[in-house]
Amino acid sequence: MDSAGEWMKDEQFRYFMLKTGIFHVLYAAKGRPAGKLLEYRTDIFDWLEGKMPGITGNHLIGWNSPVGERAGVRRAVFVFVMLRRMRLDGAFFMKCLFYKVYAKII
């Protein structure tokens, strides 16, 4: 049986956890005020970064990767991570632009 430490290092598992975190921020928290959404996003990413440091640096994050993932999902993950790396994800949430676009493609 694999240990939790080994799973935390697996790139596919890390991508899945990142995707799940983004899903919770964008879809499960749908309809929440922007301030609460930002707070929830911070909580989710603090937890993810605490458990899996460097999770947004996963090599599977790309416009056309991972292979087999639905295009709408992988592109939403890619755009969200790019905005986060540029520290623009909060600005987009405040305007709800990314949130509205995401809701239309999913």
C-alpha positions as CSV (number, residue, x, y, z in Angstrom):
1,M,0.0,0.0,0.0
2,D,1.3,3.4,-0.9
3,S,1.8,6.0,1.8
4,A,0.0,9.4,1.8
5,G,3.4,11.0,1.2
6,E,3.9,9.2,-2.1
7,W,0.4,10.2,-3.2
8,M,1.0,13.8,-2.4
9,K,4.0,13.8,-4.8
10,D,2.1,12.1,-7.7
11,E,1.5,14.7,-10.5
12,Q,-1.9,13.3,-11.5
13,F,-3.1,13.2,-7.9
14,R,-1.9,16.8,-7.4
15,Y,-3.7,17.9,-10.6
16,F,-6.9,16.2,-9.4
17,M,-6.7,18.0,-6.0
18,L,-6.0,21.3,-7.7
19,K,-9.0,20.8,-10.1
20,T,-11.2,19.8,-7.2
21,G,-10.2,22.9,-5.3
22,I,-10.9,25.1,-8.3
23,F,-14.2,23.4,-8.7
24,H,-15.2,24.1,-5.1
25,V,-14.3,27.8,-5.5
26,L,-16.0,28.3,-8.9
27,Y,-18.9,25.9,-8.9
28,A,-19.8,24.7,-5.4
29,A,-19.7,28.3,-4.1
30,K,-21.8,29.6,-6.9
31,G,-24.1,32.5,-6.0
32,R,-22.0,33.6,-3.0
33,P,-21.0,37.3,-2.7
34,A,-17.6,38.1,-4.2
35,G,-16.1,38.8,-0.7
36,K,-17.1,35.4,0.6
37,L,-15.8,33.8,-2.6
38,L,-12.4,35.4,-2.1
39,E,-12.3,34.2,1.5
40,Y,-13.2,30.7,0.5
41,R,-10.6,30.7,-2.3
42,T,-8.0,31.8,0.1
43,D,-9.0,29.0,2.6
44,I,-8.9,26.3,-0.2
45,F,-5.5,27.4,-1.6
46,D,-3.9,27.8,1.8
47,W,-4.9,24.2,2.6
48,L,-3.7,22.9,-0.8
49,E,-0.4,24.8,-0.6
50,G,0.0,23.6,3.0
51,K,-0.5,19.9,2.1
52,M,1.1,20.0,-1.4
53,P,3.6,22.9,-1.7
54,G,4.0,24.1,-5.3
55,I,0.8,22.5,-6.4
56,T,0.2,25.2,-9.1
57,G,3.5,24.4,-10.7
58,N,2.3,21.0,-11.8
59,H,3.5,20.1,-15.3
60,L,0.1,18.7,-16.2
61,I,-1.4,22.2,-16.2
62,G,-1.7,23.4,-19.8
63,W,-4.1,24.6,-22.4
64,N,-4.2,21.2,-24.0
65,S,-3.2,19.0,-21.1
66,P,-3.8,16.6,-19.5
67,V,-4.8,14.4,-22.3
68,G,-8.2,12.9,-21.7
69,E,-9.5,15.8,-19.6
70,R,-12.5,17.7,-21.0
71,A,-11.4,20.8,-22.8
72,G,-13.6,23.1,-20.8
73,V,-12.2,21.8,-17.5
74,R,-8.5,21.8,-18.5
75,R,-8.8,25.3,-19.9
76,A,-10.6,26.6,-16.8
77,V,-7.8,25.1,-14.6
78,F,-5.1,26.6,-16.9
79,V,-6.6,30.1,-16.9
80,F,-7.3,30.0,-13.2
81,V,-3.8,29.0,-12.4
82,M,-2.3,31.6,-14.8
83,L,-4.4,34.3,-13.1
84,R,-3.3,33.0,-9.7
85,R,0.4,33.0,-10.7
86,M,0.1,36.6,-11.9
87,R,-1.9,37.4,-8.7
88,L,-4.9,38.5,-10.8
89,D,-7.3,35.9,-9.6
90,G,-8.7,38.1,-6.9
91,A,-9.3,41.0,-9.3
92,F,-11.2,38.7,-11.6
93,F,-13.3,37.4,-8.7
94,M,-14.2,40.9,-7.6
95,K,-15.5,41.7,-11.1
96,C,-16.9,38.1,-11.3
97,L,-15.7,38.0,-14.9
98,F,-13.9,34.7,-14.8
99,Y,-16.7,33.2,-12.7
100,K,-19.3,34.2,-15.3
101,V,-17.1,32.9,-18.2
102,Y,-16.4,29.6,-16.3
103,A,-20.1,29.1,-15.6
104,K,-20.9,29.4,-19.4
105,I,-18.2,26.9,-20.5
106,I,-19.0,24.2,-17.9
